[in-house]
Amino acid sequence: MKIGVVGLGKMGQAVAYRLIKGRFAVIGFDPDSTAREELKEMGGMPIDSVEELAKIVDVVWLMVPAGKIVDDVITAIKPKLKKDAVIIDGGNSHFPDSVRRAESLAQDGISYLDVGTSGGLNGRDIGFSLMVGGEKKVFDRLEPIFEALAAPNGYGYMGPAGAGHYVKMVHNGIEYALLQAYGDGFALLKKNNRYENFNLEEISRVWSNGSVIRSWIMDLAHNVFNKDQELIKVSGKVGGGSTGRWTVQESHEQNIPVPMIEKSLKIRDDSQKTGGNYATKVVAMLRNQFGGHKVEKV
Amino acid sequence: MKIGVVGLGKMGQAVAYRLIKGRFAVIGFDPDSTAREELKEMGGMPIDSVEELAKIVDVVWLMVPAGKIVDDVITAIKPKLKKDAVIIDGGNSHFPDSVRRAESLAQDGISYLDVGTSGGLNGRDIGFSLMVGGEKKVFDRLEPIFEALAAPNGYGYMGPAGAGHYVKMVHNGIEYALLQAYGDGFALLKKNNRYENFNLEEISRVWSNGSVIRSWIMDLAHNVFNKDQELIKVSGKVGGGSTGRWTVQESHEQNIPVPMIEKSLKIRDDSQKTGGNYATKVVAMLRNQFGGHKVEKV
């Protein structure tokens, strides 16, 4: 099975890497020539346009920013695709867009899966957590792909079109709240004047081993504090925000409260205006750890 | 080294178990004769009173509910202790109490360590996360005990008297917020009318493997949904609350905001009045998973 990966940024490259390791033939496109060169070095075949890619692959894995660019790529590749080809959107698209795209492509006989992809840059090595939406029979047919990409036991069929991105949206909402919860706690430990010498490196190490609040995010916190716990030069402005905002919007439309997610989104938004505080610095550093998201310097 | 464990409830028994496994001589007291019998079966030596226990041990590990009972036990054992004996409070005492007790006992030449103990019932098998406060030289001397009790790499010296319980207090505050964050997300998935067939067992399995939000709590969520995801008979009233309340109180005194922890405490308090919702049912079930905390039935 030939798989075309469109978008060879940090996450797209990791997807290509795992597919190649899983012995799939990987053809990749990215407008950046360095990214194409790197694909070649890892055993994939770079190609000069998405149209050329579409002609020869059985599956197109889109790993591009959510929004118009997804539609643009689909419009460009649609007329060139082989019969029975499948398009997979592995990015963070808003689920209603995925529903719309799946319905529209179905009219042209093209299958479409929406796959929420979690795990950050580390997923390249240990495998991703994949939430798949779309037609069950297409999921079944492409299961070897998901198996190659995912961590052991780390993929599953979530439901019809949009379900994969819906679950990923909620995942990200939870992520916002978890990050801020840890940020809160570390801020109190660091800034209180009762025990001024708390060592967050030590504390995060102890908490990473055996505690109720151990988690991958906690391991990343230990990586952060291992290097720097003053965070003086780190900006407390936290970026991102779209998936969390969609979660809160959906919560309002469905009349199901998600107070923790809503609060963390508010804090993130406020941090852009006020510059944030120690807690949001920790959040920014954690996002940098798992996703390579840029941290502003002050 | 002979260690006396006072309080052989769920956590005290787990402490005794690990100490015995670590080849320490364990003498244990609990007012409940069944608990004493169980200690005997696992290779420890039950004893009929704390006074008798105090006479023969080098270290007393208190695993009793926070509050007056800690002071009562200390008052009872203090006159009986051997020279150089150490009292360790492994429970969830409020840190100012630990400072007071350490200072008071120091006047009688008795060393006192406050040890925040995290990991829940599972700690019996994999070891606990231990946050130790008190005199550094006493910590150093008793390190073999902590090593036997803790998960690999799971203990550390936090600082002077009260520091262990302070760090554990913040740990618990974070725990409140994490639990509610997951509860929020699972509630939206379960109760939305857009994708009514989401399978939380599947979703929590996928999220447990490779995702950014993977954690021990997530593993416990999978255990919960594995058995039941409707939670119809589970009350949404969430118990506990003291350590979270102390965290929020300290946040106010120190003027360091912990908005996520404060929000989760508020939700927990409200649940007692309103009966809660699906999200707080999840929280109650998670607390039951890690700590064996009782879940009300409706």
Interface residues (C-beta under 8 A of the other chain):
Chain A: S118 G119 G120 G123 I126 G127 F128 S129 L130 M131 A150 A151 P152 N153 G154 Y155 G156 Y157 M158 G159 P160 G162 A163 Y166 V167 V170 H171 G173 I174 E175 A177 L178 Q180 A181 Y182 G183 D184 G185 A187 L188 L189 K191 N192 N193 R194 Y195 N197 F198 E202 I203 R205 V206 W207 S208 N209 G210 S211 V212 I213 R214 S215 W216 I217 M218 T247 E250 S251 Q254 I256 P257 V258 P259 M260 I261 K263 S264 I267 N277 A279 F290 G291
Chain B: S118 G119 G120 G123 I126 G127 F128 S129 L130 M131 A150 A151 P152 N153 G154 Y155 G156 Y157 M158 G159 P160 G162 A163 Y166 V167 V170 H171 G173 I174 E175 A177 L178 Q180 A181 Y182 G183 D184 G185 A187 L188 L189 K191 N192 N193 R194 Y195 N197 F198 E202 I203 R205 V206 W207 S208 N209 G210 S211 V212 I213 R214 S215 W216 I217 M218 T247 E250 S251 Q254 I256 P257 V258 P259 M260 I261 K263 S264 I267 N277 A279 F290 G291
